[in-house]
């Protein structure tokens, strides 16, 4: 079996508001929408958002995205009012990373190897 990608599913209170935040604040692009379920993309990264009645609680998911140029992306998010949980920081395990939360409390981590920061 060959796997291609993964699409974490974040539970949100209001899908329209969440889509607006992911597109206009976090810089994702809308990929699809089917009722109360939608997908957004950032480069090759897929993220699914679901509203409506579900048994899973809202705001408990975290996804970590490996990327390049975390400082530039962090600055862009900060300028658009994103809820930055931590500024980019170097870690002893060789990564530079930061975390941001969406309005529902779901978390996204963005990190790159120190040599490509």
CNS distance restraints for C-alpha pairs under 8 A (distance, minus, plus):
assign (resid   5 and name CA) (resid  45 and name CA) 7.76 0.50 0.50
assign (resid   5 and name CA) (resid  46 and name CA) 7.87 0.50 0.50
assign (resid   6 and name CA) (resid  45 and name CA) 7.84 0.50 0.50
assign (resid   6 and name CA) (resid  46 and name CA) 6.87 0.50 0.50
assign (resid   7 and name CA) (resid  45 and name CA) 7.52 0.50 0.50
assign (resid   7 and name CA) (resid  46 and name CA) 4.95 0.50 0.50
assign (resid   7 and name CA) (resid  47 and name CA) 4.91 0.50 0.50
assign (resid   7 and name CA) (resid  48 and name CA) 6.14 0.50 0.50
assign (resid   8 and name CA) (resid  46 and name CA) 7.43 0.50 0.50
assign (resid   8 and name CA) (resid  47 and name CA) 5.38 0.50 0.50
assign (resid   8 and name CA) (resid  48 and name CA) 6.04 0.50 0.50
assign (resid   8 and name CA) (resid  63 and name CA) 6.96 0.50 0.50
assign (resid   9 and name CA) (resid  47 and name CA) 6.23 0.50 0.50
assign (resid   9 and name CA) (resid  48 and name CA) 4.57 0.50 0.50
assign (resid   9 and name CA) (resid  49 and name CA) 5.58 0.50 0.50
assign (resid   9 and name CA) (resid  50 and name CA) 6.99 0.50 0.50
assign (resid   9 and name CA) (resid  61 and name CA) 7.93 0.50 0.50
assign (resid  10 and name CA) (resid  47 and name CA) 7.55 0.50 0.50
assign (resid  10 and name CA) (resid  48 and name CA) 6.18 0.50 0.50
assign (resid  10 and name CA) (resid  49 and name CA) 4.91 0.50 0.50
assign (resid  10 and name CA) (resid  50 and name CA) 6.31 0.50 0.50
assign (resid  10 and name CA) (resid  58 and name CA) 7.76 0.50 0.50
assign (resid  10 and name CA) (resid  59 and name CA) 7.28 0.50 0.50
assign (resid  10 and name CA) (resid  61 and name CA) 6.06 0.50 0.50
assign (resid  10 and name CA) (resid 106 and name CA) 6.81 0.50 0.50
assign (resid  11 and name CA) (resid  49 and name CA) 5.92 0.50 0.50
assign (resid  11 and name CA) (resid  50 and name CA) 5.01 0.50 0.50
assign (resid  11 and name CA) (resid  51 and name CA) 6.04 0.50 0.50
assign (resid  11 and name CA) (resid  56 and name CA) 7.22 0.50 0.50
assign (resid  11 and name CA) (resid  57 and name CA) 7.01 0.50 0.50
assign (resid  11 and name CA) (resid  58 and name CA) 5.00 0.50 0.50
assign (resid  11 and name CA) (resid  59 and name CA) 6.34 0.50 0.50
assign (resid  11 and name CA) (resid  60 and name CA) 7.99 0.50 0.50
assign (resid  11 and name CA) (resid  61 and name CA) 7.81 0.50 0.50
assign (resid  12 and name CA) (resid  18 and name CA) 6.76 0.50 0.50
assign (resid  12 and name CA) (resid  49 and name CA) 6.61 0.50 0.50
assign (resid  12 and name CA) (resid  50 and name CA) 5.92 0.50 0.50
assign (resid  12 and name CA) (resid  51 and name CA) 5.13 0.50 0.50
assign (resid  12 and name CA) (resid  58 and name CA) 5.53 0.50 0.50
assign (resid  12 and name CA) (resid  59 and name CA) 6.74 0.50 0.50
assign (resid  12 and name CA) (resid 104 and name CA) 5.93 0.50 0.50
assign (resid  13 and name CA) (resid  18 and name CA) 7.98 0.50 0.50
assign (resid  13 and name CA) (resid  51 and name CA) 5.66 0.50 0.50
assign (resid  13 and name CA) (resid  52 and name CA) 7.25 0.50 0.50
assign (resid  13 and name CA) (resid  58 and name CA) 6.65 0.50 0.50
assign (resid  13 and name CA) (resid 104 and name CA) 6.83 0.50 0.50
assign (resid  14 and name CA) (resid  18 and name CA) 6.16 0.50 0.50
assign (resid  14 and name CA) (resid  51 and name CA) 5.84 0.50 0.50
assign (resid  14 and name CA) (resid  52 and name CA) 7.72 0.50 0.50
assign (resid  15 and name CA) (resid  19 and name CA) 6.00 0.50 0.50
assign (resid  15 and name CA) (resid  36 and name CA) 6.53 0.50 0.50
assign (resid  15 and name CA) (resid  37 and name CA) 7.58 0.50 0.50
assign (resid  15 and name CA) (resid  38 and name CA) 7.85 0.50 0.50
assign (resid  15 and name CA) (resid  49 and name CA) 7.07 0.50 0.50
assign (resid  15 and name CA) (resid  50 and name CA) 6.60 0.50 0.50
assign (resid  15 and name CA) (resid  51 and name CA) 5.27 0.50 0.50
assign (resid  16 and name CA) (resid  20 and name CA) 6.24 0.50 0.50
assign (resid  17 and name CA) (resid  21 and name CA) 6.24 0.50 0.50
assign (resid  18 and name CA) (resid  22 and name CA) 6.16 0.50 0.50
assign (resid  18 and name CA) (resid  49 and name CA) 7.75 0.50 0.50
assign (resid  18 and name CA) (resid 102 and name CA) 7.78 0.50 0.50
assign (resid  18 and name CA) (resid 103 and name CA) 7.42 0.50 0.50
assign (resid  19 and name CA) (resid  23 and name CA) 6.05 0.50 0.50
assign (resid  19 and name CA) (resid  30 and name CA) 7.48 0.50 0.50
assign (resid  19 and name CA) (resid  40 and name CA) 7.83 0.50 0.50
assign (resid  19 and name CA) (resid  49 and name CA) 8.00 0.50 0.50
assign (resid  20 and name CA) (resid  24 and name CA) 5.69 0.50 0.50
assign (resid  20 and name CA) (resid  25 and name CA) 7.61 0.50 0.50
assign (resid  21 and name CA) (resid  25 and name CA) 5.10 0.50 0.50
assign (resid  21 and name CA) (resid  26 and name CA) 6.51 0.50 0.50
assign (resid  21 and name CA) (resid 102 and name CA) 7.51 0.50 0.50
assign (resid  21 and name CA) (resid 103 and name CA) 7.93 0.50 0.50
assign (resid  22 and name CA) (resid  26 and name CA) 4.83 0.50 0.50
assign (resid  22 and name CA) (resid  27 and name CA) 6.24 0.50 0.50
assign (resid  22 and name CA) (resid  28 and name CA) 5.51 0.50 0.50
assign (resid  22 and name CA) (resid  29 and name CA) 7.69 0.50 0.50
assign (resid  22 and name CA) (resid  40 and name CA) 7.49 0.50 0.50
assign (resid  22 and name CA) (resid 102 and name CA) 7.96 0.50 0.50
assign (resid  23 and name CA) (resid  27 and name CA) 4.95 0.50 0.50
assign (resid  23 and name CA) (resid  28 and name CA) 4.61 0.50 0.50
assign (resid  23 and name CA) (resid  29 and name CA) 5.43 0.50 0.50
assign (resid  23 and name CA) (resid  30 and name CA) 6.75 0.50 0.50
assign (resid  23 and name CA) (resid  40 and name CA) 7.82 0.50 0.50
assign (resid  24 and name CA) (resid  28 and name CA) 7.56 0.50 0.50
assign (resid  24 and name CA) (resid  80 and name CA) 7.89 0.50 0.50
assign (resid  25 and name CA) (resid  77 and name CA) 6.39 0.50 0.50
assign (resid  25 and name CA) (resid  80 and name CA) 5.39 0.50 0.50
assign (resid  25 and name CA) (resid  81 and name CA) 6.84 0.50 0.50
assign (resid  25 and name CA) (resid  82 and name CA) 6.11 0.50 0.50
assign (resid  26 and name CA) (resid  77 and name CA) 6.00 0.50 0.50
assign (resid  26 and name CA) (resid  80 and name CA) 7.89 0.50 0.50
assign (resid  26 and name CA) (resid  82 and name CA) 6.98 0.50 0.50
assign (resid  27 and name CA) (resid  42 and name CA) 7.13 0.50 0.50
assign (resid  27 and name CA) (resid  77 and name CA) 7.92 0.50 0.50
assign (resid  28 and name CA) (resid  40 and name CA) 5.96 0.50 0.50
assign (resid  28 and name CA) (resid  41 and name CA) 5.24 0.50 0.50
assign (resid  28 and name CA) (resid  42 and name CA) 4.74 0.50 0.50
assign (resid  29 and name CA) (resid  40 and name CA) 5.47 0.50 0.50
assign (resid  29 and name CA) (resid  41 and name CA) 5.24 0.50 0.50
assign (resid  29 and name CA) (resid  42 and name CA) 6.46 0.50 0.50
assign (resid  30 and name CA) (resid  38 and name CA) 7.94 0.50 0.50
assign (resid  30 and name CA) (resid  39 and name CA) 6.36 0.50 0.50
assign (resid  30 and name CA) (resid  40 and name CA) 4.57 0.50 0.50
assign (resid  30 and name CA) (resid  41 and name CA) 6.48 0.50 0.50
assign (resid  31 and name CA) (resid  38 and name CA) 7.42 0.50 0.50
assign (resid  31 and name CA) (resid  39 and name CA) 5.15 0.50 0.50
assign (resid  31 and name CA) (resid  40 and name CA) 4.92 0.50 0.50
assign (resid  31 and name CA) (resid  41 and name CA) 6.22 0.50 0.50
assign (resid  32 and name CA) (resid  38 and name CA) 5.46 0.50 0.50
assign (resid  32 and name CA) (resid  39 and name CA) 5.18 0.50 0.50
assign (resid  32 and name CA) (resid  40 and name CA) 7.14 0.50 0.50
assign (resid  33 and name CA) (resid  37 and name CA) 5.82 0.50 0.50
assign (resid  33 and name CA) (resid  38 and name CA) 4.10 0.50 0.50
assign (resid  33 and name CA) (resid  39 and name CA) 6.41 0.50 0.50
assign (resid  34 and name CA) (resid  38 and name CA) 6.09 0.50 0.50
assign (resid  36 and name CA) (resid  50 and name CA) 5.86 0.50 0.50
assign (resid  36 and name CA) (resid  51 and name CA) 5.28 0.50 0.50
assign (resid  36 and name CA) (resid  52 and name CA) 6.09 0.50 0.50
assign (resid  37 and name CA) (resid  48 and name CA) 7.24 0.50 0.50
assign (resid  37 and name CA) (resid  49 and name CA) 5.84 0.50 0.50
assign (resid  37 and name CA) (resid  50 and name CA) 4.52 0.50 0.50
assign (resid  37 and name CA) (resid  51 and name CA) 6.48 0.50 0.50
assign (resid  38 and name CA) (resid  48 and name CA) 5.69 0.50 0.50
assign (resid  38 and name CA) (resid  49 and name CA) 5.27 0.50 0.50
assign (resid  38 and name CA) (resid  50 and name CA) 6.47 0.50 0.50
assign (resid  39 and name CA) (resid  46 and name CA) 6.86 0.50 0.50
assign (resid  39 and name CA) (resid  47 and name CA) 5.68 0.50 0.50
assign (resid  39 and name CA) (resid  48 and name CA) 4.32 0.50 0.50
assign (resid  39 and name CA) (resid  49 and name CA) 6.09 0.50 0.50
assign (resid  40 and name CA) (resid  46 and name CA) 5.94 0.50 0.50
assign (resid  40 and name CA) (resid  47 and name CA) 5.38 0.50 0.50
assign (resid  40 and name CA) (resid  48 and name CA) 6.33 0.50 0.50
assign (resid  40 and name CA) (resid  49 and name CA) 7.86 0.50 0.50
assign (resid  41 and name CA) (resid  45 and name CA) 5.45 0.50 0.50
assign (resid  41 and name CA) (resid  46 and name CA) 4.71 0.50 0.50
assign (resid  41 and name CA) (resid  47 and name CA) 6.31 0.50 0.50
assign (resid  42 and name CA) (resid  46 and name CA) 6.77 0.50 0.50
assign (resid  45 and name CA) (resid  65 and name CA) 7.77 0.50 0.50
assign (resid  58 and name CA) (resid 104 and name CA) 6.53 0.50 0.50
assign (resid  58 and name CA) (resid 105 and name CA) 7.63 0.50 0.50
assign (resid  58 and name CA) (resid 106 and name CA) 7.83 0.50 0.50
assign (resid  59 and name CA) (resid 104 and name CA) 4.93 0.50 0.50
assign (resid  59 and name CA) (resid 105 and name CA) 4.30 0.50 0.50
assign (resid  59 and name CA) (resid 106 and name CA) 4.39 0.50 0.50
assign (resid  59 and name CA) (resid 107 and name CA) 7.92 0.50 0.50
assign (resid  60 and name CA) (resid 105 and name CA) 6.70 0.50 0.50
assign (resid  60 and name CA) (resid 106 and name CA) 5.59 0.50 0.50
assign (resid  60 and name CA) (resid 107 and name CA) 7.89 0.50 0.50
assign (resid  61 and name CA) (resid 106 and name CA) 5.04 0.50 0.50
assign (resid  61 and name CA) (resid 107 and name CA) 6.33 0.50 0.50
assign (resid  62 and name CA) (resid 106 and name CA) 5.85 0.50 0.50
assign (resid  62 and name CA) (resid 107 and name CA) 4.55 0.50 0.50
assign (resid  62 and name CA) (resid 108 and name CA) 5.68 0.50 0.50
assign (resid  62 and name CA) (resid 109 and name CA) 7.52 0.50 0.50
assign (resid  63 and name CA) (resid 107 and name CA) 6.46 0.50 0.50
assign (resid  63 and name CA) (resid 108 and name CA) 5.03 0.50 0.50
assign (resid  63 and name CA) (resid 109 and name CA) 6.25 0.50 0.50
assign (resid  64 and name CA) (resid 108 and name CA) 5.73 0.50 0.50
assign (resid  64 and name CA) (resid 109 and name CA) 4.43 0.50 0.50
assign (resid  64 and name CA) (resid 110 and name CA) 5.95 0.50 0.50
assign (resid  64 and name CA) (resid 111 and name CA) 7.55 0.50 0.50
assign (resid  65 and name CA) (resid 108 and name CA) 7.23 0.50 0.50
assign (resid  65 and name CA) (resid 109 and name CA) 5.91 0.50 0.50
assign (resid  65 and name CA) (resid 110 and name CA) 4.89 0.50 0.50
assign (resid  65 and name CA) (resid 111 and name CA) 6.39 0.50 0.50
assign (resid  66 and name CA) (resid 110 and name CA) 5.93 0.50 0.50
assign (resid  66 and name CA) (resid 111 and name CA) 5.08 0.50 0.50
assign (resid  66 and name CA) (resid 112 and name CA) 5.68 0.50 0.50
assign (resid  67 and name CA) (resid 110 and name CA) 6.54 0.50 0.50
assign (resid  67 and name CA) (resid 111 and name CA) 5.86 0.50 0.50
assign (resid  67 and name CA) (resid 112 and name CA) 5.38 0.50 0.50
assign (resid  68 and name CA) (resid 111 and name CA) 7.39 0.50 0.50
assign (resid  68 and name CA) (resid 112 and name CA) 5.54 0.50 0.50
assign (resid  68 and name CA) (resid 116 and name CA) 6.39 0.50 0.50
assign (resid  68 and name CA) (resid 117 and name CA) 6.40 0.50 0.50
assign (resid  69 and name CA) (resid  73 and name CA) 6.48 0.50 0.50
assign (resid  69 and name CA) (resid 112 and name CA) 7.31 0.50 0.50
assign (resid  69 and name CA) (resid 116 and name CA) 6.98 0.50 0.50
assign (resid  69 and name CA) (resid 117 and name CA) 5.19 0.50 0.50
assign (resid  70 and name CA) (resid  74 and name CA) 5.86 0.50 0.50
assign (resid  70 and name CA) (resid  88 and name CA) 7.00 0.50 0.50
assign (resid  70 and name CA) (resid  96 and name CA) 7.39 0.50 0.50
assign (resid  70 and name CA) (resid  97 and name CA) 6.74 0.50 0.50
assign (resid  70 and name CA) (resid  98 and name CA) 7.65 0.50 0.50
assign (resid  70 and name CA) (resid 110 and name CA) 6.63 0.50 0.50
assign (resid  70 and name CA) (resid 111 and name CA) 6.31 0.50 0.50
assign (resid  70 and name CA) (resid 112 and name CA) 6.75 0.50 0.50
assign (resid  70 and name CA) (resid 117 and name CA) 6.33 0.50 0.50
assign (resid  71 and name CA) (resid  75 and name CA) 6.16 0.50 0.50
assign (resid  71 and name CA) (resid  88 and name CA) 6.38 0.50 0.50
assign (resid  71 and name CA) (resid 117 and name CA) 7.20 0.50 0.50
assign (resid  72 and name CA) (resid  76 and name CA) 6.29 0.50 0.50
assign (resid  73 and name CA) (resid  77 and name CA) 6.20 0.50 0.50
assign (resid  74 and name CA) (resid  78 and name CA) 6.08 0.50 0.50
assign (resid  74 and name CA) (resid  87 and name CA) 7.47 0.50 0.50
assign (resid  74 and name CA) (resid  88 and name CA) 7.25 0.50 0.50
assign (resid  74 and name CA) (resid  98 and name CA) 7.59 0.50 0.50
assign (resid  75 and name CA) (resid  79 and name CA) 6.16 0.50 0.50
assign (resid  76 and name CA) (resid  80 and name CA) 6.50 0.50 0.50
assign (resid  77 and name CA) (resid  81 and name CA) 6.43 0.50 0.50
assign (resid  77 and name CA) (resid  82 and name CA) 5.33 0.50 0.50
assign (resid  77 and name CA) (resid  84 and name CA) 7.93 0.50 0.50
assign (resid  78 and name CA) (resid  82 and name CA) 5.45 0.50 0.50
assign (resid  78 and name CA) (resid  83 and name CA) 7.71 0.50 0.50
assign (resid  78 and name CA) (resid  84 and name CA) 6.96 0.50 0.50
assign (resid  82 and name CA) (resid 100 and name CA) 7.01 0.50 0.50
assign (resid  82 and name CA) (resid 101 and name CA) 7.62 0.50 0.50
assign (resid  82 and name CA) (resid 102 and name CA) 7.75 0.50 0.50
assign (resid  83 and name CA) (resid 100 and name CA) 5.58 0.50 0.50
assign (resid  83 and name CA) (resid 101 and name CA) 5.47 0.50 0.50
assign (resid  83 and name CA) (resid 102 and name CA) 6.83 0.50 0.50
assign (resid  83 and name CA) (resid 103 and name CA) 7.90 0.50 0.50
assign (resid  84 and name CA) (resid  98 and name CA) 7.85 0.50 0.50
assign (resid  84 and name CA) (resid  99 and name CA) 6.18 0.50 0.50
assign (resid  84 and name CA) (resid 100 and name CA) 4.36 0.50 0.50
assign (resid  84 and name CA) (resid 101 and name CA) 6.54 0.50 0.50
assign (resid  85 and name CA) (resid  98 and name CA) 7.40 0.50 0.50
assign (resid  85 and name CA) (resid  99 and name CA) 5.30 0.50 0.50
assign (resid  85 and name CA) (resid 100 and name CA) 5.13 0.50 0.50
assign (resid  85 and name CA) (resid 101 and name CA) 6.73 0.50 0.50
assign (resid  86 and name CA) (resid  98 and name CA) 5.33 0.50 0.50
assign (resid  86 and name CA) (resid  99 and name CA) 5.47 0.50 0.50
assign (resid  86 and name CA) (resid 100 and name CA) 7.18 0.50 0.50
assign (resid  87 and name CA) (resid  97 and name CA) 7.78 0.50 0.50
assign (resid  87 and name CA) (resid  98 and name CA) 5.36 0.50 0.50
assign (resid  87 and name CA) (resid  99 and name CA) 7.39 0.50 0.50
assign (resid  88 and name CA) (resid  96 and name CA) 6.17 0.50 0.50
assign (resid  88 and name CA) (resid  97 and name CA) 4.97 0.50 0.50
assign (resid  88 and name CA) (resid  98 and name CA) 4.52 0.50 0.50
assign (resid  89 and name CA) (resid  96 and name CA) 5.22 0.50 0.50
assign (resid  89 and name CA) (resid  97 and name CA) 5.56 0.50 0.50
assign (resid  89 and name CA) (resid  98 and name CA) 6.59 0.50 0.50
assign (resid  90 and name CA) (resid  94 and name CA) 7.14 0.50 0.50
assign (resid  90 and name CA) (resid  95 and name CA) 5.86 0.50 0.50
assign (resid  90 and name CA) (resid  96 and name CA) 4.31 0.50 0.50
assign (resid  90 and name CA) (resid  97 and name CA) 6.78 0.50 0.50
assign (resid  90 and name CA) (resid 114 and name CA) 7.04 0.50 0.50
assign (resid  91 and name CA) (resid  95 and name CA) 5.43 0.50 0.50
assign (resid  91 and name CA) (resid  96 and name CA) 6.14 0.50 0.50
assign (resid  91 and name CA) (resid  97 and name CA) 7.95 0.50 0.50
assign (resid  94 and name CA) (resid 113 and name CA) 5.79 0.50 0.50
assign (resid  94 and name CA) (resid 114 and name CA) 5.53 0.50 0.50
assign (resid  95 and name CA) (resid 111 and name CA) 6.28 0.50 0.50
assign (resid  95 and name CA) (resid 112 and name CA) 5.49 0.50 0.50
assign (resid  95 and name CA) (resid 113 and name CA) 4.52 0.50 0.50
assign (resid  95 and name CA) (resid 114 and name CA) 5.11 0.50 0.50
assign (resid  96 and name CA) (resid 111 and name CA) 5.42 0.50 0.50
assign (resid  96 and name CA) (resid 112 and name CA) 5.47 0.50 0.50
assign (resid  96 and name CA) (resid 113 and name CA) 6.21 0.50 0.50
assign (resid  96 and name CA) (resid 114 and name CA) 5.55 0.50 0.50
assign (resid  96 and name CA) (resid 117 and name CA) 6.66 0.50 0.50
assign (resid  97 and name CA) (resid 109 and name CA) 6.88 0.50 0.50
assign (resid  97 and name CA) (resid 110 and name CA) 5.40 0.50 0.50
assign (resid  97 and name CA) (resid 111 and name CA) 3.99 0.50 0.50
assign (resid  97 and name CA) (resid 112 and name CA) 6.51 0.50 0.50
assign (resid  98 and name CA) (resid 109 and name CA) 5.74 0.50 0.50
assign (resid  98 and name CA) (resid 110 and name CA) 5.57 0.50 0.50
assign (resid  98 and name CA) (resid 111 and name CA) 6.60 0.50 0.50
assign (resid  99 and name CA) (resid 107 and name CA) 6.79 0.50 0.50
assign (resid  99 and name CA) (resid 108 and name CA) 5.64 0.50 0.50
assign (resid  99 and name CA) (resid 109 and name CA) 4.31 0.50 0.50
assign (resid  99 and name CA) (resid 110 and name CA) 6.32 0.50 0.50
assign (resid 100 and name CA) (resid 107 and name CA) 5.76 0.50 0.50
assign (resid 100 and name CA) (resid 108 and name CA) 5.38 0.50 0.50
assign (resid 100 and name CA) (resid 109 and name CA) 6.47 0.50 0.50
assign (resid 101 and name CA) (resid 105 and name CA) 5.49 0.50 0.50
assign (resid 101 and name CA) (resid 106 and name CA) 5.54 0.50 0.50
assign (resid 101 and name CA) (resid 107 and name CA) 4.41 0.50 0.50
assign (resid 101 and name CA) (resid 108 and name CA) 6.23 0.50 0.50
assign (resid 102 and name CA) (resid 106 and name CA) 5.45 0.50 0.50
assign (resid 102 and name CA) (resid 107 and name CA) 6.41 0.50 0.50
assign (resid 102 and name CA) (resid 108 and name CA) 7.99 0.50 0.50
assign (resid 112 and name CA) (resid 116 and name CA) 6.47 0.50 0.50
assign (resid 112 and name CA) (resid 117 and name CA) 6.10 0.50 0.50
assign (resid 113 and name CA) (resid 117 and name CA) 6.46 0.50 0.50
